Amino acid sequence: MMPLFWIALAFVSGLLCAKVSALAWLIWLGICVFLLLLIIIGRKYLSQNWFFRNEGKVLRVWPAVLALFMALGGLRYSLQQPHWRESDIAWYNDTGMYTLTAVVSQSPDMREDATYLTVSMRELYDPATLTFHRVGGKALIRIAPGGDWQLGDVLHFNAAPKTPKEDEDFSYRDYLERFGIHTVIYYPGSVTRVGTGQAGWFAAALDSLQRKASRTIFDIFPQPEAGLMAGILLGNDKDLPESLKQAYRNTGTAHIIAISGFNMSVLAGLCMALFSRVLNKRVTMLVSSLVLVGYTLFVGASPSVIRAAVMAILAFGGQIIGRKHAGLNVLGLTAGVMTAFNPYLLWDASFQLTFAATLGLLLFADPMKVWLNNRLERRFSEQTAAKLTGPVCEYFLYSLAAQVMTLPVIALQFQRFSLTTLIANPLVLPVQSAILVGGMTATLLGMILPGMGRVLALPVWVLLAWSNDVSAWINRWHRGSIALSKTVSILLAIGVVIMVVLFTLREHLTRMLKKVNWLSISLTLMVVAAVIGSLLLRLPDGRLHMELIRAGDGTGIFLRAPDGATLLIDPGGSPNQLAAAVNQQISPWNFHVDAALLTNRNSVDDLESIYEKLPIHQAILTLPVHRISDDLVPVTLPAGMPAKQLGGSEVIQLDDGVTVTPIIEDGEHTALLIVYGNTRILIPGGINPEKLTSQPVGSLSMLILNREDIANLPATMWTNYGAQVILWNDVSLVPNPGWMGLDRYAEINITADGIGYALDCK
């Protein structure tokens, strides 16, 4: 069963192992040679060993062969690592300013804030040595927005080539490597067009066709429906308003505007289903392939679209003219060959979406159709059931099958999981096939007869508006989506892979499970469900959570950012109570605090005992804590705890939207300002109020005070700061009965979504 699919999966696994292990290519070559010799010897002398036997109907391929292809994947990835020479533009990255000549090799990406040009380098002049060099390779140039740049333009400019940035959250270098780009150039000087028409006639014709199609879409559709149509039809979502684009991400429907992946697979499945009704298998394959090729040319034949078309044609062609699992074999072979040519494809979002959506259709489409037909036959006649099954499958179930497999890809790429996806997708997906076909027809007709194109675009506009309105409406639901950490996204992807494997091997597992103790299985599933439920409840939900914790005779403030980053401010008191309260907010699979922020030296005293109970990855020290003078000795941190020293008013960026800023210090204390959207929280931290008045803090949502603040200024005077709420972060009796304090509550929870906030006391 599906030997090519398992072989391709082994090859891809080798690519992943090579990226993680970073072994040299000679080591991978040695492993390949060793396994090849082992297979040759094993075939003759060790054929009874499990490593050299076909595993019945499950794999139908030697495990030794799978190990060999896994090693070949590792070898291929290690050979792909670049080694620069003087004839490569990347050789000159980060070495200074040069005069360069290049040709625009892809259609310009024109956005509101900038224009991006992908260029193929031709020549480099080094002013330091007064020499010219013929150079090759691709570069990505960012220039000011606007301009009439065209594919095939020859550009002459001054610039300093740079290596793409790489950080913990996102590697721009890895992203560009997938497209063969290893150099970026930001705002070059003296950009001059010294030639045109350097693109091939076919590339120029495709570029012209796509430009005309884009102009036609905006002529026959209003915004924002035109932006959505351009995304669905051309894979170009840059004209979709950012708020609407975010709504699609939050509701789990962003796959409908992803470049080529989802749409190509749905179009392929729709073509196969429609044409197979009136044509034989071979003609169906031919006509469907022509439609996909035509669509590929229409949208500009970018590499990602070509890959998707090839994958869809081969996979569905293998299924429709071959055996039951021929489609999976061909899909695996296609993916393996593509990643063999370009190993970086494995990390490309378009490739992942295309493969996942196609796999979902191949795995689930037929079982869904059979299941639905059987259910309908119980209520209707056989003929009526068949008539109903076709449309429901083509316009709903096939899309749902593709979506099931794209969910982990969306989680990994966008770091979000939509809780409303099961509601949004059934409402949005059924109209996507009609939008794709109707939008393509209206655009083609509009390119020839604009008036007729507008007429045909009207019903499509209704469907586009429906998609936009539904996504925007559901996005406004409370807690509609949650932010995911990388670890959780990976776990979700692994879960889907396990589900697919179990579904694929369901017939074999059914026979095995006949002998299983179902009571034990039920109890195990209940435990697993409880564990998964507790994990889901503690996942990041896209909001800021701030918790004031009473821990014995001390307190602590715990922050969890919308993306899951955690910060503990001035922890003190009982280590067990503090650790227990914090651990209620974080995942039991990865319970730790990213950093502890210390604003005064007293907060260091309890850190050792707290560190023993609660893993803290880093200590962040403000000036009063790490400053050294004649009467101040260096503070002592727990052994092995890394420390970061803040200087002045250096900002702590928890994620893209949450900042913690030490706005002022007096040698002993530090005042903090926490900002998330419209929510502004001031923690004076014992600072003299006279100094606070010199710092603009804006309109405050809340003040968090302790007993040192009351010693500096009477409780009644703090109300003059205009804060909407005042919280008492101390175990002593609250000095004002209108304040909420830790004298009465064990915890005070603040939840903010960037617009407003809510309070909850326990």
N, C-alpha and C positions, 0 to 999 in steps of 0.2 A: 504494500500500500504506500504510494507516494514516495518512492525511494529518492527521486530527484529533489523533492521538497525537503526531506531530511538532510540530504547532502548540502543543499543550499543553506539550510539553517545552521549546519555545522561550520560552513565557510564564513557565514556572517558572525557566528560566535567567535571564530578566530580573529576577525577584525576587532571585535570588542576586547578580547583578551590582549591583543597587541597594543591597543590604545592605553589600557590600564597598566600593563606590565612594562611597556617601553623597552622590550628586549631588542637586542641588535639583530639585524637581518641574518647574520651568520648563525646565530643560535637557532632561529626559526628554520633556516635551511638544514642545519644538522638534525633537528627534530623530524623534518620531512623525510630526509634520507633514511634515518633510523626506522621510521614507521613504514616506509616503502619496502625496505629490506625485510622488516618483520612480517609484512603482508606476504611477500614472496615466499619466505620460509614457512610461514604459518599455513599457507594454502596447501603445502605438501605434507607438512609434518604435524601441524597443530590444528587441523580442521575441526576437531571435536571440542576445542576450547571455545567458551562463549564469546571470546573476543574475535573469533574468526568464523562465527556462525550467523546466518540470517536469523533474526528473531521472529520467526513465523510470519504471521500476517500483519504484524505491527510495523516493523521497519523495512523488512525485506532487503536489508543491506548490512554488511558486516559493521559492527562497532569499530573495528580497526580502520575501515575505510572512512567512517565519520571522523575518527581521530586524525587521519591524514588530511582530510579536507579542512578540518579546523586549523591544523598547522599551516596549511597552504594559505588560509585566510590571514593568519598572523604574519607569514612571510610577505604576502602582498601588501599589507598595511605598512610594514617596516620599510619596504622598498619605495613606498610612496613619499617618505619623508624627504623634503627638499634639501639639496646641496647646491648652494649658489656659486656661480662663477661671475667673472667680470662682465660677461655678456647678458646677465640677468639684472633687471631693474632692482630686484630685492637686495642685490649685493650692496647697493648704495643707500639702503635704508638707514636713517638716523646718522648720516655722515656729513650732512651739510646741504648747501644750496647748489642747484645745477640748472642749466638751461636744457629743456627737454622738448622732444618732438614725438607726438603720438597721434594715433588714429582712433576716433570714436568707433568702437566695435559693437556696441549695443545701443538700442534706442535710449535716448536720454530719459532719465527718471526725474521729471519736473514736479517738485512739491512746493507747498506754500512757503516754507522757510529756507529751502535750498534746492539746487539742482545737482544731481549725481550723474557723472559720466564715467562709464566703464571704457577704458582705452587700452589699446595695444601699443606698447612702446616701440619706437623706431630708432631714436638717436638721443645721445646724452653728451652735453658739453660740460667739461669740468673746468671752471675758471681758475682753480688753484694750479692745475698743471697745463692749462691751455690746450687740452687734447679733446678730440671727439671719440666717442665709442658707439658702436652699433650694439644696441641692447634690445632684448625681447622681454616678454612677460606682460601680464596685465596689471593695471592699477585702477583704483577707484578714486575719482577726483570729486571733491565737494566744492562747488562754487556758489556764488550768489544766485538767488532765484531769478527766473526769467531767462531771456536770451532765445535765440532761434537756432540752437545747436541741432545738428542733424547727424544721423548715422552716416559714417564715411567721411566726416570732417577731419582734416589734418590740422592739429593744433600745435602751436609753438608757445612755450610759457616758461617762467622761472618758478621753481618750486623746490621744497626740501622733502624728498620721499621719506615716509615713516613706516614703521612696523605697526600693524593694527594693534590696538590695546587689548589687554587681557586682564581680567580681575576675577574675584571669587564668584561673583554672581553671573557674569556673562563674558564669554570669550569672543570678542569681535574678530580676533585672528582665526579661530576655528571656523567661525561662521563664513568668512570670506574665502577660506581655503577650499570650501566645497565648490566654489565657482572658479577655482584656479587663480584667485587674487591674493597676493602676498604683500601688496604695497598700497598705502593710502596717501593721498595728497590733499591737504586742506587749503582752500582759497589761494591757488597759485597766482602769481603776479604777471602782468603784461600778457594775458592770454590773447593770442592772435590766431585767427583762422587763415592758414596759408594754403589751403587746398580743400577740395571737396570731391565727392564721387569715388571714394576709395573702397566703398563697400561693394560686394558682388551684386550682380543684377538681381539674383533671387532674393538675397537678404534685403536689398533696397525695396524690392516689390512687396515683400512681406511687411516691412516697416511702414510703407506707404498705405498698405491695406489696413493695418491695425490702426494707424492714425486716423484714417478716414472712418473706420468703424467707431472709434472713440468719439469723434466729432458728431457722427450720426446719432449715437446714443444720447448725447447731451442736447441734440436738436429735437429728438422725438420724445424724450422723457424729461420730466422736471426733476429737480433735486428735492430730497435726497435719493429718490428712486433711481435717478440716472447713475449716481455713485454706486448703488447696490448692483444695478445691471452691469456696470463696467466691471465690478468685482466678480460677479458670477460668470459673465460671458468672456471677459478678457483677462481675468485674474489680476485686475488692477484695482486695489481698494484704497488708493491714495486720495481719491476724491470723495470718499465716504466720511461724513463728519465724525470726529473723534469720539464724541459722546455715543453715537449710534454704533460705531465700531466696538466700543467697550461694552455696549449692551449685548452685542452678539457674543462677545467673549464670555461675559458673565452668565449668559443663559445657555451656554454650551452649544450654540448654533453657528459658531465662527467658521466651522468647516465648510459651510456653503459658499463662503467667499475666499476660501484658501485657493492658492494658485493650483489649478488643474486636478488636484487629488480627488476630492469628493465628487466633483462634477463629472470628471471623465469616467469614473467607475459607474456612476448612476446612468450617464448617457449610454455607456456600453451595454449595461444590463437592459436598459429600455429598448435599445435597438435590437438586441438579440431576441427579446421577448416579443416585440411587435413583428419583426420580419419573419420569425420562425413560424408564424401563423399561416403565412401565404407562400413561403418559399421553402425549398429543401435546405438541408443543413449547410451544404457547401455554398450555395448562393446567399444564404443568410449571413454566413461568415464574410463573404466578399462584400456584400452591400453594407454591412455594419462597419467593416474596416474602412470602406470608402467614406462613410459618414464621419468616422473618427479622424481620418486623414484630413478631410475637408475642414473639420472643426479645428484641428491642429494648425493648419495653414491660416485659417481665419483669425485665430488669436495671436498669430505672430510666430509660431513654431519656436518658442524659446526652449532651451534644453529641458526644463522641467516638464513642459507640456509634451514634448516629444517622448520623454521617458514614460509619462503616464499613458500616452496613446499606445506605445509599443507594449507596455505591460498589460493593458486592458485587452488589446487585440489578441495577443498570444494566449493570455490566460483564458479568456472567454472562448477563443477559437478552439483551444485544446479541450475545453469542456463540451462544446456543442458538437464537435465531430469525433470525439474520442470516447474513452471509457469514463466511468463516473468520476474518477479522481484525476483525470488528465489535466483539468484546469489547474489544480493545485500543483501538479508536477511542473507544468509550464510556467506558472507563476513563480515557483521556487527557482527554476532554471533562469528565468528572466532577471529576477532580483539578484541572483548570484553572478550572472554575467555582467550586469550593470555595476555592481559594487566591485567586481574584479577590475573593470576599466577605471572606475573612480571610487576608491574606498571611502572617500569623504561623503559620498551620497547617503551613507547609513545614518548620518546626523542631519540630513536635510529634511526640513519639515514637509516640503512638497512630496518628496519621495516616500516618507513615512506615511503621510495621509493617503497617497495613492495606493501603496502596498496594503495598508490596513483596510481601506475601504473595499478594495478588490477582494482581499481575503475574506472579509465579512460576507460579501455577496456569494462567493464560491462556497463558503462553509454553511451559511444559514439560509440562503435564499430557497433552495429546494426543500429542506425540512420545513421551513415556514409555510411554503406553498402546500405541501402535503398535509400539514397539520390543519391549516385553514380549510382546505377542501374537505377533509374528513369531518370537521365540525359543521360545515355548512350542509353537507349531505345528510346530517341527522335531522335537519329542519326543512330542507328543500329537496327538490328532485336533483338527480345527478346532472342534468343539463343546466339547471339554474345555478347549482353550486359552481359548476365550471365557469359559467359566465361571470359570476361574482368574484370568484377567486382571482381571475386574471387582472382586472383593474385594481383591486385592493392590493395585490402583491406589487404590481408595477408602480403604483403611485404612493404606496405607503410602506409595505413590509420590506421591499428591497432597499428603500432608503434607510429604514430602521436597521436592517442588517448591516449596511455599510457604517451606520453611525455607531453601532455597538463596538466595532473595532477601532474607530477613530477616537473614542473617549480617552484612552490612555495617552494617545499622541497629543491630544489637546491639553491634557493635564501636564504632560512633560514640557510642551512648548510654551504654554501660556501660564503655567504654575497656578492654575485655578481649577476648581471642580464645581460645576453648577448643580445645585440641589434642585433646580427647576427644569433641568434638561429633559426629564421624562414628561414634562408638561409642554415645554416650548417646542421640542422637536416634533411631536405628533401634530402640532398646529402649524408648524412652518414647513416641514419636509414634504408633505403631500403635494404642495404647489410648486416645488422646485423643478420637477421635470417639465411641467408646463411653462414655467418661467424660462428655463434653458432653451427649450425648443421654440416657444413663442417669441422670446427675445431675440434669438438668432434669426428667425424668419423676418421679424419686424425690422431688425437692423440691416439685413441684406436687402430687403425691399426698400428701406429708407435710403440706402446708398444710391439706389437707382431712381426711385420715385419718392421723394420726401413726403409728399402728401399722403400717399398710400401707407408709407411707413408709420406715420402718426396715427392713422386710423387703426392699423393692426396693433400698434403699441398700447392703445387705450385699455383693452382687457388685461394685457400684461402688466400695465401700470397698477391696476387694481390689486393684482397678486403681489407685486413688489411692495406696495403700500401696506398690504396685509402683513407681509413678513416684517417690515420695519416697525409697524405699530405693535404687533404682538411681542417682538423682542424688547422694544422700549417699555411696553406695559409690564411685562413679566420682570424686567430688570428692576423696576421700582418696588418689587415685592421685598419685604423685610427678610434679610438673610437669604437672599436668592442664590448667592454663591459664596464660596469660601476660598481664601487663598491657601495654596498648598506649598509646603516646603519641598525641596528636591527629593528628600528621603521618602516622603509620603507619595509623591508623584511616581517614583520608581516602584514603590510597593504596589500602587494601583496598577501600573503596567504589568508587573509580575503576576498580579492576581488575574488579569485578563488573559495573559499567556497560559496560565494554569487552566483557566476555564476553557480556552480553545483546545488545549491538549486533551482535557477530559472529554470534551464534546467529540473530538475527532476519534478518540478511542472508546467511545461510549458502548459500542457493541461488545468489545472485549471486556470492558469493565462490568457490563451487565452480567455476563456469564460468571465473572469472578465474584460479584457481589451476592450471588445466590447463596453462597455459603457463609456470608458475613452475619455476625450477630447484630441485628438492627437496633437492639436496645443500646448497645455500646455506641453504635454510630449516632443514634439520636442524642445521647448524652454528650458525645463529643461535639456534635454540631451546635448544641445549646451553649456549650462553653465557648466555642469559637465565635458564635453570634454575640455573646456577652462581651468578649474581648474586642471584637470589631466595633460593636456599639460604643464601648467606652473610648475607643480610639477616635471614632468619628466625632463624638461630643467634644473632644479636646483638640480637634483640628483648627488651624487658623480660619477665621470666618470673614476676613476682609475688614475688620474693625479694630480699633485700638481698645485694649482692655487694661485698666489700671486698678490695682487692688491695694488698699491700705490694710495691713495685717497686724493684728495684735498677737504678739508672741511672748507670753509670760509678762515680764515687767518691761519689755522693749517692743519696738515696732519695726516694720519694714515696708517699703513701697515696691510693688512688683508691676512691671509693664510688659505686656505682650503686644507687639506691633501687628498690623493687619496681615503681614506676610509670615508671622510666626516668630520673628526675632524677639528675644527676651532680655530684660534689664532689671536688676535688683538695685534699688537705691537705699544706701545707708542701712543695711540689714543689722538688726540687733535683737536682743532678747533670747528666748528659748530656741535653740537650734532645731529641736524636734518639731515644735509647733510651727516654726517658720517654714521648715522644709516640707512638712505635711501640707500646709496651705498652698505653697507654690506648686507642689507636685500635683495638686488637684487641677491645675490649669494647663499642664503640659503632658505630652504623650508619655505613657509608661515605657514605650519602646526606646525613647531617646530622651530620658529625663535629665536635663541639665539647664543651667542658666548661661546665656551667652556671655554676660558681663555683669560685674557688680560695680556700681558707680559710688565712690566714696567722696563726700563733700566736706568732711571734717575728720580730724584725727581720732575722735572718740569712736567713730564707726569702724575703725580698724581693729579695735580691741576684741570684738566678738567674731571677727571674720574667720579666725582659725577654727573655732568650734563649729561654726556654720558650714565651713568648707568640708568638714568631715562628714556632714550629713547631707549636703547638697552640692553636687558637682558644679563648679563655677569655672568657666573657661578662661576668664580674663578679669583683672581688676583695672578699673579706669580711675585714675587719681587726679583730683583737681589740684590747683595750686596750693591751697592751705595744707593739703595732705603730703605732697611730695616736695614742698619747699624745704630747704635746709638753711639754717642760720646758726649763729653762735649758741643760741639757747634752744635750737630744735635739732634733734638727731633724726636720721632716716627712719621711716616706719618699717616695720617688719611684716612681710606678707607670708602666708602659708607657703611651705616649700613646694616648688614646682608650679606655682601660679604665675602666669605671665602678667606683666603690668604695662599699662599705657599711661603716659603722663600727658594731661591736657595743659595747653598753654593759653593764657588769656581767656578769651571768649570762644574758644574752639567749639564747633558744633558737633554733637553726636547725632549721626544720621541713622536712625533705626531701620527705616526703609525709605522708599521714595517720598512718603508723605508725612512721616513723623520725625520731629527734631527735638532734641533735648539740649538746651543751651545754658551753660553757666554764665549768667549775664553780669554778675558782679561778685567780688570776694573781698574780705576784709582782713585776711591773714589767718583767721581761724575758721570762718564759715564761708559757704558758697550758696548763692541764690540760684535756683534753676527755673527756667521757663520751658514748659513743654507745649508744643504746638502741633495740632493735627487739624488741618482745615480751619473751620471756624472755632474750634475748641482751643482755648488758651488757658493753661494751668500754671500758676505761680507758686513756687515753694520757696519762701524766704530763707528757710534754713538757719535762722538765728541772726541774719544780717540786720544791721541797724536800719530802721525804716527811712532815716534821712538819706542814706545812700541809695535806697531803692527809688526814691523820687527822681533821682538823676538819670534813671534808665527808663526809656519808653517801653512799656510792656503791652500797650494796646488795651482793648476791651477784654477784661478777664472773665472767663467762664467760672473759675473757682480759685480759691486760695486754700492752701494746705499748711496749717500752722502747727507749731509745737510750743512747749512751755518756755523756751528761750525767746520766741517771738513775743509772747505776752510780757516777758520781763522788760523788753525794749519798748513796747507800746501797749497801752491798755486795750482790752478786748473791744471796747466800744469804738475805738479809733480805727480799728482794722476795717470796719464796715465802710469807711470813707474811700476805700480803694475801688468800690463799685463792682466787686465780684458778685456773680449771681448766687454762688454757693460758697460757704466757708466750711471746711472740714478740719476736724481736730485730730492730728496724728500723734496722739499721746495717750497713755493709760490713765493719767490723772483726770480729775473731774473737769469736764468741759466748762470753760469760763463763761460761756454764753449759752443759755438754754435753746437758742435758735440754731445753734450749730449741731451738726452730726459728728460724733466722735467715737474713738476707740475705747472710751471709758464705758460705753454701753454696748458696743457691738464688737464681735470678734473680727469681722471683716466689713469693709466698705468697698463696694465694687463700682467702678465707673466704666461705662461702655460708650464709646464715641465713634460715629461713622463719618466724621469730617464735616457734617452739617449741624448736628445736634448731639446731645449726650443724654444718658440715663443713669440713675443712681439706684443701687440695690444694697441693702444692709442685712447682715446675718448675725 
